Amino acid sequence: MRRIRAAFAAILLILPLSAAFSQSGATPFTHGEDPSVWLGSLLPKVFETLGPPAAVRSVRGPESWQDDVVFKYEGLELYWFKDRVWQVRAEAAYGFRVGDASDVVFSSLGEPLHRLDSGFVYQSVGRSWPTRIRVSFTADGRVSDIYVYRADF
């Protein structure tokens, strides 16, 4: 809980300064991009590229050290650990989007690394740290969530 309070305090100090970033040609997230490019990002890079978030919220983890501060952008949510993005939730990525059928995911990503009760986990390549893609499905087999995260957290 202390970590969330400290992060919110830092955000509240920075948000008034972020108006300059939002007027400096910040570009929104493009649907279908690889959201893993945001993993490991620092706050100045995110503000420079995306501008200030549309919303900021906290997410309670199973244990207090797993609490996150989340920045919400159009089609994208960035989850922060200390001063870096460790997880991203995207509305669309890798050729599929929330609401698509599971066969679209299979045609884009192939066979998963792990099968879960409510979705699949894929191993991603090409980053400086192990990266995973977790795709969750609704009861009728539609994509409900797309998460990309650092597997070393």
C-alpha positions, 0 to 999 in steps of 0.5 A, a space after each residue: 500500500 505504501 508503494 501505491 501511495 508513493 507512486 500516486 504522489 509522484 504521479 500527482 507531482 508530474 501530471 501538471 508538467 505533462 501538459 507540455 508533453 501532450 502538446 509536443 506531438 505525442 503519438 497514440 498507441 496504434 492497434 496491432 503494434 507489439 506492446 512489448 516495446 513498452 516493457 522496461 520503459 521509464 516515465 519520461 519516455 512514456 510521457 514523451 511518446 504517449 503524453 499523460 494518461 487518460 486515467 490512473 488507477 491502482 490494481 490490488 495484487 494477491 499480496 501487497 508487494 504485487 500492487 500496481 499503478 496503471 496508466 490508461 491510454 486508448 487501447 493500452 494500459 501500462 502497469 508500473 513496478 517502481 519506475 518501469 513498465 513491467 506489464 502491458 494490457 492491449 486491446 489489440 496486438 499480434 494480429 488479433 484483438 479483444 473480442 476475436 475468436 480463439 482461432 484468430 489467436 492460434 493463426 497469429 501465435 501458434 501453439 501456446 507454451 502453457 494452456 490455462 483454464 481461461 487462456 493461453 501463455 506464449 513465450 515471446 522472443 527478441 527482448 532483453 528479458 524473458 517476455 510472455 504473452 497471456 491471452 484470456 478467453 471468455 466462456 464462449 471462446 472470445 479474447 477477453 484480455 491480452 497481456 504482455 509482461 516481463 516473465 522475470 518479475 
